[in-house]
Amino acid sequence: MGKEGSKKILAVPSVRRGNGSGHLHRMLHLAAEHPRRVSLFLDRTGKLTPGPTINLKPYEEFIRSEIDFRQLQKESWSYILLDQRETPVSLLAGLKELIPGTPVAAVDEGGKHRKSLEYLIDTLPSLRRQECNLFKPDLNPRPLRRSLYYNCPLKFEKVLISFGGEDPRGLTLPTLIALGKIPFLSRTSITVAAGPAFRELSLPSDIEILRAPGNLREYLSDYDCLITSYGLTALEALAAGIPVVTVNPSRYHSRLAKKTGLLVCGTGKPDAGRLKRALENPRKLIGRCALAEENLRDTADADPSPAELSPSASVCPGCGAAPGRVLGRFPERTFYRCASCTLVYQQRWIPDSTVYNHAYFFDEYKRQYGKSYLDDFAHIRSMGRERLRNIRIENSDPSLLDVGCAYGPFLEAAREAGFRIEGLEPSKEAARWAEEHLGCRVSPMGLEEFVRKNPQKKWDVVTLWYVIEHFPDLESALQQLSGMVKPGGMLALGTPNGAGISARRNLKKFLAASPADHYTILSPKSVKRLLKQKGFRVEKMRIPGMHRERFPVLFRILWPFTAGIARLLRLGDTFEVYARRMDRERKDNSREG
């Protein structure tokens, strides 16, 4: 996928007692894999997280890149990665106060913040269909050594029991007692993994103890079967090719185990009968676990990895407000609706790699519209002639700048209509073609560079046909455009309609199909509000139509009727805006009068 970002990731695992040690293990593994990119913050003092912490001494040798409170504010962080199970309110509020404006992602978040966090990574299947950006079971450390499911023993000879680093619900001893009631296990070797925070127990003399294994996953392939609770260790065992039986501390864990395809042999306490039936048929248990592991692999997202994430700011690009309601989550981005200005926009978590080159106008354009941009030139020019009918300027020799003019079809139409034309196009190839073949003056650069080089230049008309959505900082772009239009002049633009029928019919599908370089999804309502703030009055709003190919066959058969209804209700998939820049002097005089 992509390269690792340059700024560091602040990984914040849970070290609270009762949450187990899996969160810490996972972030230690991530930090070890990416030592230059990932730093750990452990709230050892409980300043931000209430309650006692687990004993961290056994982990000290593995903690390489820990930072303290002082260092926290000195670094410029790419993002915060929480691994808390249920992030405490005090922790999230404290981090946002210490390093304000830093985007926040979370792994397997189950708390009240889940819906509002910018990016969600799930490694475990959920009971309900919870939306996440990335489903990535392989974020959990995978064993280097692996057993083979098809090496199926006639009976289990070596069984491992592990209920995490601290066994908070005390399931180890009851499980041993239940196994002692199963006659055919009398000669089976049973080992208990005693984690770093494991309480001392009086165990039978024939039970082996594996004390504080640094990486339990690397010992798993030494055993025929694992008895554990649903969680990280269970998934590590599946990845190691070891059959798993679960005894769970709660109904919630048991339901998750069943959802994953694992066998449940007790909730709150072990069920000796179920354990007997599970362990007396190794072939059946192995087949079940192999299928569960295959399903996890098949449903996982391949990319990106947390180290490749490099998020943009999550504030609204139209008004600068804090993120509003999350509308859609995808591996490379999260969509929001601003609570202040109603703008729909994306926050990129993988930088956009779109390049406006030959392939963009030919290969990509052809994939979307069935022909290349130049093959479509005459059609685009005819649409330009229609758009020019909505532009009224009193000046007898009006000037026009087309921002993002591509190969110049609208410029040619504007010249035919009597405008003094000029174009602005970031693609050097397209700009050169327009100059050589059409004789148009086109500056091969982006808007920001153009304004910097021409700070005082103004035009009677500035147009942007399906360009405005490409600006990451919409507020700044609108401010620059406002300064380029003469008082009384016009700003005209076209853009996809976030309130159109395609968006209303299936918003998630609409957002997923939105091109990577469309940073904002505007609606007639949001555009009108934003332009008013920049001194424009909308004179006309035109909503052309819909994308016929996106609808079911029945809709296409009845297209004249359905398209007519959609136009009447202003539900087209695109819209055009024609706005006039208010003369400030005239506006001020009218207020004084």
DRENDONU-69851 format. One record per residue (C-alpha): x, y, z. Coordinates in pm, whole numbers, plus 32768, in hexadecimal, padded with zeros to 4 digits. Each point is the difference from the previous one (the first is absolute). Layout:
N
XYZ ...
***
This chain:
593
800080008000 8093814C8068 813E806680B0 801C80418172 7FBD81678062 811180E48084 7F5C80778143 7FE17F158127 7ED27F3E8079 7FAD80148172 7F897EA6806D 7F3A7FFF8145 7FAF7E9E8079 7F2D7FB38130 80C87FA78136 7ED5800380E9 7FCF7ED380E0 7EDF7F277F8B 803780467E8E 81047EF07FD3 8154802D7F5E 7F9D7FC57E94 7FE381757FB4 8162803D807D 80897ED07F46 7F6680767EB9 809081618016 81557F7B8072 80047F287EC9 7FA081287F21 811280D7809D 81007EEB7FD0 7FA07FDD7E8F 801081797FC2 80F5808E8102 8033814A7F47 7E8F803D7FCB 7F537F8A8140 803280838162 7F4D7F7C8136 7F5180CB8109 7FAE7F39813A 7F3880B78109 80C27F5F811E 7F8B80FD8103 7E8E7FED7FA6 7FFB81767FC3 7F1B7FDE7ED2 7F6A7EA7803D 7F497FAE8144 80477EC280C5 81357F2D804A 80EF7F8C7EEF 80877EA47FBC 815E7FA48071 80E080877EEB 814D7F7A8082 7FF77EBE7F31 7FD580D27EC5 811880FC803A 80FD7F487F28 7F1280177ED6 7FA981728029 80F380B57F1B 7F5F81467F92 7F34807D8127 7FCC8175802B 7F9180C48132 7F1481298030 810F80FF7FB5 80657F617EB6 7E927FD87FA1 7FD881747FB5 815580307F5C 7FBF7F147EDC 7F2680467ED1 7F2F7EC37FE5 7F677F6D7EC6 7EE47F6A80CA 7FA57F5B814B 7FBC7E887FF8 7F2B7F8F8128 7FF17E918063 7F2280118133 7ECE7F1F7FC9 7F29811B808C 80BB814A8001 7FC680C38144 7F70815C7FCF 8117809180D4 810F7F657F25 7F74807F7EB6 7FBC815B808F 815C8010809B 80B37F9E7EBE 7F3580FB7F34 805D811180F7 81727FA38003 80257FDB7E85 7ED580B97F69 7FA07FCA7E96 80A77EAA7FE9 7F217EFE7F4F 7F9B7ECF80CC 7FE07E957F91 7F9C7ED980D9 80287E867FF6 7ED57F278060 7F57812880A8 7EC17F9C80B2 7FB7813380D1 7F2681337FDC 810180AD7F22 7FEC7EFE7EE9 7F1080C37F23 80BE81498019 816D7F947FE0 80A080597EB4 80807EA47FA2 7FA47EA3807B 80D07EC47FD6 7F557EBB8064 80C67EBE8027 7EE47F348092 7EAC7FB27F69 7EE880C280A9 7EA97F84806D 7F4381107F4B 806880857EB1 80D4811F8080 809780E17EFA 817980228007 8104808E7F14 80D97ECB8001 7FC67E958062 815D7F7A803B 80267EC080CE 81707FEF7F9F 8043813880D1 800B7F04811A 81617F708016 801B7EC07F35 80D37EDB807A 81427FBF7F44 7FDC7E8C803E 7EC97F557F7C 7F707EA58028 7F447F5C7EE1 7E8E7FBE8027 80117ECB7F25 80F77F5980F2 7ED17F8D80C6 804F7F39813D 7F287ED98068 7FEB809F8156 807C813E80A6 81407FB280C0 8072815E805E 7EF981018069 8050816A805A 7F2080D580E1 802681797FEC 7F0E810A8079 80D581317FB2 810E80BA80B9 7F38801C8141 7ED17F137FE7 7F2081118096 7ED07F178027 80C17EDE809C 7FA77EF77EFC 81447F368010 7FBA7F2F8137 7E937FAC7FAD 806F7F927EA4 810A7F1B8091 7EFC7F6680E9 7F137FC77EDA 81147F5D7F31 80507F1D8128 7EA47F6A7FDF 80437F8A7E9A 808E7E9A800F 80AF7FF67EAD 80CF8132805F 80A97F4B8122 813F7FD27F36 7FEC814B7F4B 810D80FE8053 7F5A81438074 80BF81498017 7F8981488095 808D81457F72 803180E7812B 800B81637F79 80C581218099 7EDA806F80D8 7F897E9F804D 7F8F7FC08166 80B07EE780B7 7F287EC6800C 80227EB580AF 800A7F1D7ECE 80167E817FF4 81657F7E7FF5 7FD67F5D7EAB 7FA9814D7F5B 812080A87F4B 801E817B801A 808180DD7EE9 8062813880C0 7FE4815D7F69 804B7FA77E96 806D813D7F4F 7F507F9D7EBF 7F077EEB8049 7FA87FE97E8E 81577F697FB7 7FBC7EE180F2 7EAA7FA97F75 80797F107EF3 80997F248111 7E9E7F978066 7EE27F3B7F65 7EE780D98089 7FC5814A80B5 7EF1804C8101 7FD481778026 7F03811B8001 7F9A80B27EC3 810181097FAF 815A803D7F76 80957EB38074 7EE77F3C7F5A 804080AD7EB2 81777FCC8023 7FBF7E8D8030 7F2B7FF37EC4 811B80AB7F43 80F47F018092 7F2A7EDF7F86 7F9E7F938160 7E977F97804D 7F5480DA8103 7EF47FC18105 7F77812E80BA 7F8880298166 7F8B81688019 7FD780F9811C 7EB8808E7F79 7EE37FC67F0B 808D81157F2A 81497F447FD3 7F477EBB7FBA 7F2980A57EF6 813980907F5D 80A57EA98005 7ED27F637F53 7FFD811C7F02 816B7FB07FAB 7FB27E8D7FE3 80A87F8F8143 7F737EF880E9 7F7C807D814F 80247F118127 7F8480DB8118 7FA08162805E 806880808155 807A7EA18054 806C7ECF7F35 7F057EF87F95 80A97EAC8031 7F0B7F507F16 804080ED7EE2 81787FF0803A 7FF07E837FF1 7F3E80007EB9 80EC81027F67 81447F52805F 7F997E997FAE 7FE280507E8B 813D80B87F8E 7FAB7FE67E8D 7EB180B2802A 8093811580DA 812680387F12 7F1680177ED4 7F2D810580B1 812F80D4805E 80987FE97EA5 7EBC80857F6B 7FF4811D8100 816580677FAB 7FB77FF57E8A 7ECA80DB802C 80C9810380C2 810480107EEB 7EFA801E7EED 7F4A812680A1 813880C88058 806681427F4E 81547FD77F5F 806D816A8020 806380E98096 80C77FB5813C 7FF680F38128 8165806C7FB0 7F9180717EA5 7EEC80E18084 804C81727FE9 7EBE80C1803F 7FA3815C7F95 7F5280ED80F0 7E9D7F9F8058 7F778163801E 7F0080757F01 80B0808E7EC9 7EDD80ED7FC8 7FE780AF8151 81107F7080E0 7F0B7F6680FA 80527EC180C1 7F967EB57F5F 7E8A7FC67FF8 7F427EBA7FD1 80BA7EE27F56 7F477F9B7EC1 80E07EED7F79 81407F448050 80F17F6C7F01 816A7F828016 8093813E7F6B 7F0D81098083 7EE4806980E5 7EDB80D97F92 7F56810280E1 7EDE80F27FEF 805D814C80A0 7F0C805F8113 804281707FBF 7FEF802F7E84 7F6A7EA87F9B 81227FC07F0E 80537E917FC0 81777FC77FEE 81077EF1801A 81287FDF80E6 81137F427F4B 80C07EFB80C8 80D07F9D7ED2 8074812F7F37 7F5A80227EAD 80E97F907EE9 7F35808B7EDB 80DA80987EF2 7F5E80D67EF2 80C07F6A7EDE 7FB77F587EB4 7F737EC880A9 7F0C80D280CE 7F5E809F7ECC 80107ECE7F23 80057EB180B9 7F438065813C 7F0B80E07F46 7FB97EE77F07 7FBF7F08811B 7EFB80EA8090 7F5C808E7EC6 80537F067EEC 80DB80F17F3A 813780D48037 7FEB81738058 8063806E7EA2 7F047F0D7F65 7EFC80AE80DB 8080815F7FA9 7EDE80647F1B 7EFB7F8F80FD 80AA80C1811C 801581357F22 7E8B7FEB7FB2 7FB47FEC8176 80DF8133802B 7F2E80C27F03 7EC97FAA80C7 80A580718146 806A814D7F67 7E90805A7FCD 7FE4801F817B 812380F4801F 7F9D816F7FDA 810981128003 7FC381717FAF 8166803B7F8C 801980157E82 81557F548000 7FE27F04811F 81277F368080 7FDF7E94806E 80E67F1580BE 7FB27E8B7FF9 80A57F54812C 80527E957FB5 7FC180317E8F 809B7EB07F96 80217FFA7E83 7F2E813B7FDA 7EA47FA47F7A 7F53810580DA 810781067FA6 7FB77FCC7E90 7E898023803D 803C813F80CB 80D980977EF0 7EE97FBC7F03 7F1680BE80EC 80E181367FFD 80CB7FD68141 8172804E8027 806B7EAE807E 81107F7880E2 802A7EAA8099 809F7F658131 805C7E8F7FFA 80F07F3580DF 803A7EFE7EEB 811F80867F2F 7FAA7F167EE2 7E9580777FF1 8067816F8021 80FB7FDD7EE4 7EFF7F517F20 7F0081198037 810281087FA7 80847F4A7ECC 7EB57F857F6F 7F0C810E8070 80E1812F8026 7F88802F8168 80D4809D810D 801B7EFA8115 80DC80118138 80827EA3805A 7FE08014817C 7F147FE18127 7F208111808D 80D98057812C 813A80327F2E 7F3E80C77EFD 7F7180EF8106 8157802D809A 808E80637EAC 7ED480D97F9E 7F868099814A 7F50812F7F67 7F687F667EC9 7E837FEE7FE5 7F067F7F7F00 7E9480447FAC 7FB87E8B800E 80B37EE080AD 7F877E9E7FBB 804C7EAC8099 7F557EDA7F57 801C7ED280E6 8138808E80A2 7F918099814C 7FE87EA980A8 81747FC27FBA 807D810880F8 806C7F6B8151 7FD9815780A4 7EB4807A7F75 7FEB813580DF 8153807C7F86 7FA67FB57E94 7EB980C1801A 80B6812380A0 80F980097EE0 7EEA7FE27EFC 7F40811A80A3 812C80E47FD2 801D7FA17E8F 7E9C80697F9E 7FBB816E7FBC 7EE580A380C9 7EC47FB87F3E 80AC7EE07F4D 7F987E948007 80827EBD8093 7F717ECB7F53 80437E998063 7F847E9D7FD9 80307EE280F5 7F6E7EAE8069 7EC3801E80D0 80147F788161 7E86802D801B 7FB37F567EB4 7F437EBF7FC6 81357F1F7FF9 807280838154 7EA17FE38092 7FCA7EA37F72 813C7F6A8099 80E780F480B3 81077EFA805C 801D7F8F7E95 8006816A7F88 811C805780EE 80C37EC57FA6 7FEB805B7E8E 806C8168803A 815980317F5D 812B801180E7 804A81687F9C 7EA0807E804C 804180948158 7EA680998028 7EA47F987F97 7F2C81357FDD 7E8980347FF4 7F37812B7F82 7FBD80618169 816B7FF18075 808680B77ECC 7F08811A8027 80678032816C 81777FF07FB6 7FEC80F37EDA 7F3180F880C8 811580098105 80F680617EED 7F29811C7F79 7F417F4D7EEC 7E8C7FF67FBB 7F847ECA7F4A 7F31806D7ED2 7FBA7EAE7F6B 80197E948068 7FEC7F047EE4 7FDE7E89803E 80387F4C7EB3 7FB67E8F8038 80677EAC8081 80F07EE67FAA 7F167F0B7F57 80F67EDE800E 7FFF7FFF817F 7E937F94801D 7F4B7EB17FE4 7F727F897EB3 7E988060805A 806981698040 80B2800B7EB0 7ECC7F7B7F49 7F2C8113809F 811880FF7FD9 7F3E81227F62 7F097FF38120 80FA7FC9811E 80F881017F78 7EE981017FDF 7F927FC88169 816A801C8077 8031814B7F47 7EBC8085808D 80727FAA8163 816080837FB8 809D7EAB8040 80FC7FFA7EE1 81567F65803E 80B081477FA6 7FAB816F801B 807D814C7F7F 800F814B80BC 8009815D7F69 805281068108 804581747FEB 810680AE80D1 7F60811980C1 808D815E7FCE 807A80508160 7FE181797FD5 7E987FE27F88 7FB37F068116 809080E7810E 7F3D812E7F76 7EBA7F408005 803D7FA8816D 8042816D805B 7EC1806C7F50 
***
